[in-house]
Amino acid sequence: FSRSALKTQLQDLGAKVAGSVSAKTTRLAAGREAGSKLSKAESLGIPVIDEAGLRSLLEQLP
């Protein structure tokens, strides 16, 4: 999967994919160099999954 393919698949499943983290964010899929987005999500208590974990979850879907 490329990142754009992941984004499309998530949107097809009903997810809203945003480019920033806010108090309204419910989950964060973090890549290798998430940086400030990861820090902000952690400070807001937002659950974080790494990119490999997200790919694994999506591969399990029918």
PDB file of N, CA, C and O in Angstrom:
ATOM      1  N   PHE A   1       0.836  -1.197   0.000  1.00  0.00           N
ATOM      2  CA  PHE A   1       0.000   0.000   0.000  1.00  0.00           C
ATOM      3  C   PHE A   1       0.872   1.249   0.000  1.00  0.00           C
ATOM      4  O   PHE A   1       1.875   1.308   0.711  1.00  0.00           O
ATOM      5  N   SER A   2       0.501   2.227  -0.778  1.00  0.00           N
ATOM      6  CA  SER A   2       1.132   3.536  -0.681  1.00  0.00           C
ATOM      7  C   SER A   2       0.310   4.352   0.309  1.00  0.00           C
ATOM      8  O   SER A   2      -0.794   3.951   0.678  1.00  0.00           O
ATOM      9  N   ARG A   3       0.831   5.478   0.737  1.00  0.00           N
ATOM     10  CA  ARG A   3       0.062   6.325   1.659  1.00  0.00           C
ATOM     11  C   ARG A   3      -1.241   6.792   1.029  1.00  0.00           C
ATOM     12  O   ARG A   3      -2.273   6.854   1.698  1.00  0.00           O
ATOM     13  N   SER A   4      -1.192   7.119  -0.254  1.00  0.00           N
ATOM     14  CA  SER A   4      -2.429   7.574  -0.903  1.00  0.00           C
ATOM     15  C   SER A   4      -3.442   6.436  -0.997  1.00  0.00           C
ATOM     16  O   SER A   4      -4.645   6.671  -0.886  1.00  0.00           O
ATOM     17  N   ALA A   5      -2.969   5.205  -1.200  1.00  0.00           N
ATOM     18  CA  ALA A   5      -3.877   4.052  -1.230  1.00  0.00           C
ATOM     19  C   ALA A   5      -4.473   3.813   0.149  1.00  0.00           C
ATOM     20  O   ALA A   5      -5.653   3.485   0.268  1.00  0.00           O
ATOM     21  N   LEU A   6      -3.661   3.975   1.196  1.00  0.00           N
ATOM     22  CA  LEU A   6      -4.172   3.842   2.565  1.00  0.00           C
ATOM     23  C   LEU A   6      -5.251   4.885   2.833  1.00  0.00           C
ATOM     24  O   LEU A   6      -6.302   4.581   3.398  1.00  0.00           O
ATOM     25  N   LYS A   7      -4.976   6.115   2.421  1.00  0.00           N
ATOM     26  CA  LYS A   7      -5.938   7.200   2.627  1.00  0.00           C
ATOM     27  C   LYS A   7      -7.258   6.887   1.923  1.00  0.00           C
ATOM     28  O   LYS A   7      -8.332   7.051   2.503  1.00  0.00           O
ATOM     29  N   THR A   8      -7.172   6.440   0.682  1.00  0.00           N
ATOM     30  CA  THR A   8      -8.374   6.106  -0.078  1.00  0.00           C
ATOM     31  C   THR A   8      -9.139   4.969   0.585  1.00  0.00           C
ATOM     32  O   THR A   8     -10.364   5.024   0.696  1.00  0.00           O
ATOM     33  N   GLN A   9      -8.420   3.938   1.025  1.00  0.00           N
ATOM     34  CA  GLN A   9      -9.079   2.801   1.662  1.00  0.00           C
ATOM     35  C   GLN A   9      -9.776   3.231   2.951  1.00  0.00           C
ATOM     36  O   GLN A   9     -10.901   2.808   3.220  1.00  0.00           O
ATOM     37  N   LEU A  10      -9.116   4.064   3.744  1.00  0.00           N
ATOM     38  CA  LEU A  10      -9.726   4.552   4.984  1.00  0.00           C
ATOM     39  C   LEU A  10     -10.974   5.381   4.689  1.00  0.00           C
ATOM     40  O   LEU A  10     -11.994   5.237   5.364  1.00  0.00           O
ATOM     41  N   GLN A  11     -10.893   6.239   3.690  1.00  0.00           N
ATOM     42  CA  GLN A  11     -12.049   7.057   3.321  1.00  0.00           C
ATOM     43  C   GLN A  11     -13.196   6.180   2.820  1.00  0.00           C
ATOM     44  O   GLN A  11     -14.361   6.457   3.108  1.00  0.00           O
ATOM     45  N   ASP A  12     -12.872   5.133   2.078  1.00  0.00           N
ATOM     46  CA  ASP A  12     -13.903   4.210   1.599  1.00  0.00           C
ATOM     47  C   ASP A  12     -14.597   3.509   2.761  1.00  0.00           C
ATOM     48  O   ASP A  12     -15.754   3.105   2.649  1.00  0.00           O
ATOM     49  N   LEU A  13     -13.884   3.367   3.879  1.00  0.00           N
ATOM     50  CA  LEU A  13     -14.451   2.741   5.078  1.00  0.00           C
ATOM     51  C   LEU A  13     -15.184   3.746   5.963  1.00  0.00           C
ATOM     52  O   LEU A  13     -15.731   3.382   7.004  1.00  0.00           O
ATOM     53  N   GLY A  14     -15.192   5.023   5.538  1.00  0.00           N
ATOM     54  CA  GLY A  14     -15.929   6.042   6.278  1.00  0.00           C
ATOM     55  C   GLY A  14     -15.086   6.944   7.152  1.00  0.00           C
ATOM     56  O   GLY A  14     -15.626   7.787   7.868  1.00  0.00           O
ATOM     57  N   ALA A  15     -13.767   6.784   7.110  1.00  0.00           N
ATOM     58  CA  ALA A  15     -12.889   7.626   7.927  1.00  0.00           C
ATOM     59  C   ALA A  15     -12.728   9.004   7.291  1.00  0.00           C
ATOM     60  O   ALA A  15     -12.722   9.140   6.068  1.00  0.00           O
ATOM     61  N   LYS A  16     -12.599  10.016   8.135  1.00  0.00           N
ATOM     62  CA  LYS A  16     -12.247  11.352   7.662  1.00  0.00           C
ATOM     63  C   LYS A  16     -10.747  11.484   7.887  1.00  0.00           C
ATOM     64  O   LYS A  16     -10.282  11.441   9.025  1.00  0.00           O
ATOM     65  N   VAL A  17     -10.001  11.643   6.821  1.00  0.00           N
ATOM     66  CA  VAL A  17      -8.547  11.726   6.907  1.00  0.00           C
ATOM     67  C   VAL A  17      -8.150  13.195   6.884  1.00  0.00           C
ATOM     68  O   VAL A  17      -8.394  13.899   5.904  1.00  0.00           O
ATOM     69  N   ALA A  18      -7.535  13.651   7.973  1.00  0.00           N
ATOM     70  CA  ALA A  18      -7.148  15.060   8.099  1.00  0.00           C
ATOM     71  C   ALA A  18      -5.631  15.198   8.042  1.00  0.00           C
ATOM     72  O   ALA A  18      -4.895  14.243   8.290  1.00  0.00           O
ATOM     73  N   GLY A  19      -5.187  16.380   7.716  1.00  0.00           N
ATOM     74  CA  GLY A  19      -3.761  16.643   7.636  1.00  0.00           C
ATOM     75  C   GLY A  19      -3.170  17.205   8.911  1.00  0.00           C
ATOM     76  O   GLY A  19      -1.963  17.426   8.995  1.00  0.00           O
ATOM     77  N   SER A  20      -4.020  17.438   9.909  1.00  0.00           N
ATOM     78  CA  SER A  20      -3.527  17.994  11.167  1.00  0.00           C
ATOM     79  C   SER A  20      -4.211  17.302  12.340  1.00  0.00           C
ATOM     80  O   SER A  20      -5.225  16.624  12.173  1.00  0.00           O
ATOM     81  N   VAL A  21      -3.643  17.484  13.522  1.00  0.00           N
ATOM     82  CA  VAL A  21      -4.176  16.891  14.748  1.00  0.00           C
ATOM     83  C   VAL A  21      -4.844  17.988  15.565  1.00  0.00           C
ATOM     84  O   VAL A  21      -4.274  19.061  15.765  1.00  0.00           O
ATOM     85  N   SER A  22      -6.066  17.709  16.038  1.00  0.00           N
ATOM     86  CA  SER A  22      -6.776  18.658  16.895  1.00  0.00           C
ATOM     87  C   SER A  22      -7.524  17.880  17.966  1.00  0.00           C
ATOM     88  O   SER A  22      -7.466  16.651  18.007  1.00  0.00           O
ATOM     89  N   ALA A  23      -8.216  18.592  18.821  1.00  0.00           N
ATOM     90  CA  ALA A  23      -9.001  17.948  19.875  1.00  0.00           C
ATOM     91  C   ALA A  23     -10.114  17.084  19.282  1.00  0.00           C
ATOM     92  O   ALA A  23     -10.629  16.193  19.958  1.00  0.00           O
ATOM     93  N   LYS A  24     -10.488  17.337  18.032  1.00  0.00           N
ATOM     94  CA  LYS A  24     -11.530  16.544  17.373  1.00  0.00           C
ATOM     95  C   LYS A  24     -10.986  15.252  16.761  1.00  0.00           C
ATOM     96  O   LYS A  24     -11.764  14.392  16.349  1.00  0.00           O
ATOM     97  N   THR A  25      -9.668  15.106  16.698  1.00  0.00           N
ATOM     98  CA  THR A  25      -9.050  13.903  16.141  1.00  0.00           C
ATOM     99  C   THR A  25      -9.342  12.720  17.054  1.00  0.00           C
ATOM    100  O   THR A  25      -9.193  12.819  18.272  1.00  0.00           O
ATOM    101  N   THR A  26      -9.759  11.597  16.464  1.00  0.00           N
ATOM    102  CA  THR A  26     -10.084  10.418  17.279  1.00  0.00           C
ATOM    103  C   THR A  26      -9.007   9.345  17.233  1.00  0.00           C
ATOM    104  O   THR A  26      -8.907   8.545  18.163  1.00  0.00           O
ATOM    105  N   ARG A  27      -8.201   9.303  16.180  1.00  0.00           N
ATOM    106  CA  ARG A  27      -7.119   8.337  16.032  1.00  0.00           C
ATOM    107  C   ARG A  27      -6.024   8.974  15.186  1.00  0.00           C
ATOM    108  O   ARG A  27      -6.283   9.852  14.363  1.00  0.00           O
ATOM    109  N   LEU A  28      -4.786   8.511  15.408  1.00  0.00           N
ATOM    110  CA  LEU A  28      -3.680   8.971  14.568  1.00  0.00           C
ATOM    111  C   LEU A  28      -2.910   7.765  14.072  1.00  0.00           C
ATOM    112  O   LEU A  28      -2.490   6.919  14.861  1.00  0.00           O
ATOM    113  N   ALA A  29      -2.724   7.687  12.760  1.00  0.00           N
ATOM    114  CA  ALA A  29      -1.833   6.699  12.163  1.00  0.00           C
ATOM    115  C   ALA A  29      -0.520   7.430  11.921  1.00  0.00           C
ATOM    116  O   ALA A  29      -0.454   8.361  11.118  1.00  0.00           O
ATOM    117  N   ALA A  30       0.522   7.001  12.623  1.00  0.00           N
ATOM    118  CA  ALA A  30       1.792   7.719  12.588  1.00  0.00           C
ATOM    119  C   ALA A  30       2.838   6.966  11.781  1.00  0.00           C
ATOM    120  O   ALA A  30       3.067   5.776  11.998  1.00  0.00           O
ATOM    121  N   GLY A  31       3.468   7.665  10.854  1.00  0.00           N
ATOM    122  CA  GLY A  31       4.566   7.103  10.079  1.00  0.00           C
ATOM    123  C   GLY A  31       5.872   7.200  10.853  1.00  0.00           C
ATOM    124  O   GLY A  31       5.881   7.549  12.033  1.00  0.00           O
ATOM    125  N   ARG A  32       6.967   6.889  10.183  1.00  0.00           N
ATOM    126  CA  ARG A  32       8.283   6.862  10.826  1.00  0.00           C
ATOM    127  C   ARG A  32       8.691   8.200  11.433  1.00  0.00           C
ATOM    128  O   ARG A  32       9.292   8.236  12.506  1.00  0.00           O
ATOM    129  N   GLU A  33       8.372   9.281  10.764  1.00  0.00           N
ATOM    130  CA  GLU A  33       8.797  10.597  11.242  1.00  0.00           C
ATOM    131  C   GLU A  33       7.582  11.483  11.502  1.00  0.00           C
ATOM    132  O   GLU A  33       7.417  12.526  10.870  1.00  0.00           O
ATOM    133  N   ALA A  34       6.741  11.062  12.429  1.00  0.00           N
ATOM    134  CA  ALA A  34       5.497  11.778  12.714  1.00  0.00           C
ATOM    135  C   ALA A  34       5.744  13.133  13.375  1.00  0.00           C
ATOM    136  O   ALA A  34       4.962  14.063  13.175  1.00  0.00           O
ATOM    137  N   GLY A  35       6.797  13.258  14.145  1.00  0.00           N
ATOM    138  CA  GLY A  35       7.188  14.533  14.729  1.00  0.00           C
ATOM    139  C   GLY A  35       6.145  15.194  15.591  1.00  0.00           C
ATOM    140  O   GLY A  35       5.630  14.592  16.533  1.00  0.00           O
ATOM    141  N   SER A  36       5.827  16.455  15.264  1.00  0.00           N
ATOM    142  CA  SER A  36       4.943  17.259  16.108  1.00  0.00           C
ATOM    143  C   SER A  36       3.513  16.726  16.132  1.00  0.00           C
ATOM    144  O   SER A  36       2.810  16.902  17.127  1.00  0.00           O
ATOM    145  N   LYS A  37       3.075  16.081  15.062  1.00  0.00           N
ATOM    146  CA  LYS A  37       1.717  15.516  15.063  1.00  0.00           C
ATOM    147  C   LYS A  37       1.604  14.414  16.113  1.00  0.00           C
ATOM    148  O   LYS A  37       0.603  14.329  16.825  1.00  0.00           O
ATOM    149  N   LEU A  38       2.624  13.578  16.204  1.00  0.00           N
ATOM    150  CA  LEU A  38       2.628  12.514  17.204  1.00  0.00           C
ATOM    151  C   LEU A  38       2.666  13.106  18.604  1.00  0.00           C
ATOM    152  O   LEU A  38       1.929  12.662  19.484  1.00  0.00           O
ATOM    153  N   SER A  39       3.508  14.094  18.818  1.00  0.00           N
ATOM    154  CA  SER A  39       3.600  14.745  20.133  1.00  0.00           C
ATOM    155  C   SER A  39       2.269  15.364  20.534  1.00  0.00           C
ATOM    156  O   SER A  39       1.836  15.230  21.678  1.00  0.00           O
ATOM    157  N   LYS A  40       1.625  16.040  19.593  1.00  0.00           N
ATOM    158  CA  LYS A  40       0.344  16.677  19.896  1.00  0.00           C
ATOM    159  C   LYS A  40      -0.720  15.634  20.211  1.00  0.00           C
ATOM    160  O   LYS A  40      -1.497  15.808  21.151  1.00  0.00           O
ATOM    161  N   ALA A  41      -0.765  14.549  19.434  1.00  0.00           N
ATOM    162  CA  ALA A  41      -1.744  13.485  19.686  1.00  0.00           C
ATOM    163  C   ALA A  41      -1.533  12.888  21.073  1.00  0.00           C
ATOM    164  O   ALA A  41      -2.496  12.663  21.807  1.00  0.00           O
ATOM    165  N   GLU A  42      -0.291  12.635  21.430  1.00  0.00           N
ATOM    166  CA  GLU A  42       0.005  12.072  22.748  1.00  0.00           C
ATOM    167  C   GLU A  42      -0.406  13.029  23.855  1.00  0.00           C
ATOM    168  O   GLU A  42      -0.947  12.600  24.874  1.00  0.00           O
ATOM    169  N   SER A  43      -0.156  14.318  23.670  1.00  0.00           N
ATOM    170  CA  SER A  43      -0.515  15.296  24.702  1.00  0.00           C
ATOM    171  C   SER A  43      -2.030  15.430  24.856  1.00  0.00           C
ATOM    172  O   SER A  43      -2.521  15.790  25.926  1.00  0.00           O
ATOM    173  N   LEU A  44      -2.771  15.139  23.779  1.00  0.00           N
ATOM    174  CA  LEU A  44      -4.234  15.206  23.822  1.00  0.00           C
ATOM    175  C   LEU A  44      -4.866  13.865  24.209  1.00  0.00           C
ATOM    176  O   LEU A  44      -6.087  13.762  24.324  1.00  0.00           O
ATOM    177  N   GLY A  45      -4.032  12.841  24.410  1.00  0.00           N
ATOM    178  CA  GLY A  45      -4.549  11.526  24.780  1.00  0.00           C
ATOM    179  C   GLY A  45      -5.217  10.783  23.630  1.00  0.00           C
ATOM    180  O   GLY A  45      -6.073   9.927  23.853  1.00  0.00           O
ATOM    181  N   ILE A  46      -4.828  11.110  22.407  1.00  0.00           N
ATOM    182  CA  ILE A  46      -5.408  10.483  21.218  1.00  0.00           C
ATOM    183  C   ILE A  46      -4.683   9.159  20.959  1.00  0.00           C
ATOM    184  O   ILE A  46      -3.453   9.126  20.932  1.00  0.00           O
ATOM    185  N   PRO A  47      -5.437   8.064  20.768  1.00  0.00           N
ATOM    186  CA  PRO A  47      -4.802   6.780  20.477  1.00  0.00           C
ATOM    187  C   PRO A  47      -3.993   6.848  19.176  1.00  0.00           C
ATOM    188  O   PRO A  47      -4.427   7.441  18.189  1.00  0.00           O
ATOM    189  N   VAL A  48      -2.809   6.228  19.197  1.00  0.00           N
ATOM    190  CA  VAL A  48      -1.905   6.254  18.048  1.00  0.00           C
ATOM    191  C   VAL A  48      -1.616   4.822  17.605  1.00  0.00           C
ATOM    192  O   VAL A  48      -1.356   3.949  18.432  1.00  0.00           O
ATOM    193  N   ILE A  49      -1.663   4.591  16.303  1.00  0.00           N
ATOM    194  CA  ILE A  49      -1.262   3.310  15.732  1.00  0.00           C
ATOM    195  C   ILE A  49      -0.169   3.605  14.714  1.00  0.00           C
ATOM    196  O   ILE A  49      -0.234   4.599  13.991  1.00  0.00           O
ATOM    197  N   ASP A  50       0.836   2.734  14.664  1.00  0.00           N
ATOM    198  CA  ASP A  50       1.886   2.979  13.678  1.00  0.00           C
ATOM    199  C   ASP A  50       1.419   2.501  12.305  1.00  0.00           C
ATOM    200  O   ASP A  50       0.425   1.786  12.182  1.00  0.00           O
ATOM    201  N   GLU A  51       2.150   2.906  11.294  1.00  0.00           N
ATOM    202  CA  GLU A  51       1.747   2.623   9.917  1.00  0.00           C
ATOM    203  C   GLU A  51       1.676   1.118   9.651  1.00  0.00           C
ATOM    204  O   GLU A  51       0.771   0.652   8.959  1.00  0.00           O
ATOM    205  N   ALA A  52       2.622   0.363  10.195  1.00  0.00           N
ATOM    206  CA  ALA A  52       2.625  -1.091  10.005  1.00  0.00           C
ATOM    207  C   ALA A  52       1.395  -1.723  10.653  1.00  0.00           C
ATOM    208  O   ALA A  52       0.792  -2.636  10.090  1.00  0.00           O
ATOM    209  N   GLY A  53       1.027  -1.236  11.829  1.00  0.00           N
ATOM    210  CA  GLY A  53      -0.157  -1.748  12.511  1.00  0.00           C
ATOM    211  C   GLY A  53      -1.423  -1.456  11.733  1.00  0.00           C
ATOM    212  O   GLY A  53      -2.323  -2.293  11.658  1.00  0.00           O
ATOM    213  N   LEU A  54      -1.493  -0.265  11.152  1.00  0.00           N
ATOM    214  CA  LEU A  54      -2.657   0.105  10.341  1.00  0.00           C
ATOM    215  C   LEU A  54      -2.752  -0.781   9.107  1.00  0.00           C
ATOM    216  O   LEU A  54      -3.829  -1.269   8.763  1.00  0.00           O
ATOM    217  N   ARG A  55      -1.629  -0.981   8.451  1.00  0.00           N
ATOM    218  CA  ARG A  55      -1.619  -1.845   7.260  1.00  0.00           C
ATOM    219  C   ARG A  55      -2.083  -3.256   7.622  1.00  0.00           C
ATOM    220  O   ARG A  55      -2.855  -3.871   6.885  1.00  0.00           O
ATOM    221  N   SER A  56      -1.611  -3.758   8.751  1.00  0.00           N
ATOM    222  CA  SER A  56      -1.989  -5.090   9.212  1.00  0.00           C
ATOM    223  C   SER A  56      -3.494  -5.184   9.460  1.00  0.00           C
ATOM    224  O   SER A  56      -4.137  -6.156   9.064  1.00  0.00           O
ATOM    225  N   LEU A  57      -4.045  -4.169  10.118  1.00  0.00           N
ATOM    226  CA  LEU A  57      -5.493  -4.154  10.363  1.00  0.00           C
ATOM    227  C   LEU A  57      -6.283  -4.148   9.060  1.00  0.00           C
ATOM    228  O   LEU A  57      -7.260  -4.882   8.916  1.00  0.00           O
ATOM    229  N   LEU A  58      -5.860  -3.324   8.120  1.00  0.00           N
ATOM    230  CA  LEU A  58      -6.579  -3.216   6.851  1.00  0.00           C
ATOM    231  C   LEU A  58      -6.490  -4.504   6.033  1.00  0.00           C
ATOM    232  O   LEU A  58      -7.427  -4.849   5.313  1.00  0.00           O
ATOM    233  N   GLU A  59      -5.371  -5.211   6.142  1.00  0.00           N
ATOM    234  CA  GLU A  59      -5.214  -6.467   5.404  1.00  0.00           C
ATOM    235  C   GLU A  59      -6.147  -7.549   5.931  1.00  0.00           C
ATOM    236  O   GLU A  59      -6.456  -8.502   5.217  1.00  0.00           O
ATOM    237  N   GLN A  60      -6.598  -7.409   7.177  1.00  0.00           N
ATOM    238  CA  GLN A  60      -7.483  -8.403   7.776  1.00  0.00           C
ATOM    239  C   GLN A  60      -8.945  -8.196   7.382  1.00  0.00           C
ATOM    240  O   GLN A  60      -9.779  -9.073   7.606  1.00  0.00           O
ATOM    241  N   LEU A  61      -9.252  -7.058   6.804  1.00  0.00           N
ATOM    242  CA  LEU A  61     -10.632  -6.775   6.399  1.00  0.00           C
ATOM    243  C   LEU A  61     -11.015  -7.613   5.183  1.00  0.00           C
ATOM    244  O   LEU A  61     -10.177  -7.909   4.331  1.00  0.00           O
ATOM    245  N   PRO A  62     -12.283  -7.989   5.113  1.00  0.00           N
ATOM    246  CA  PRO A  62     -12.736  -8.778   3.948  1.00  0.00           C
ATOM    247  C   PRO A  62     -12.728  -7.969   2.665  1.00  0.00           C
ATOM    248  O   PRO A  62     -13.080  -8.488   1.606  1.00  0.00           O
TER     249      PRO A  62
END
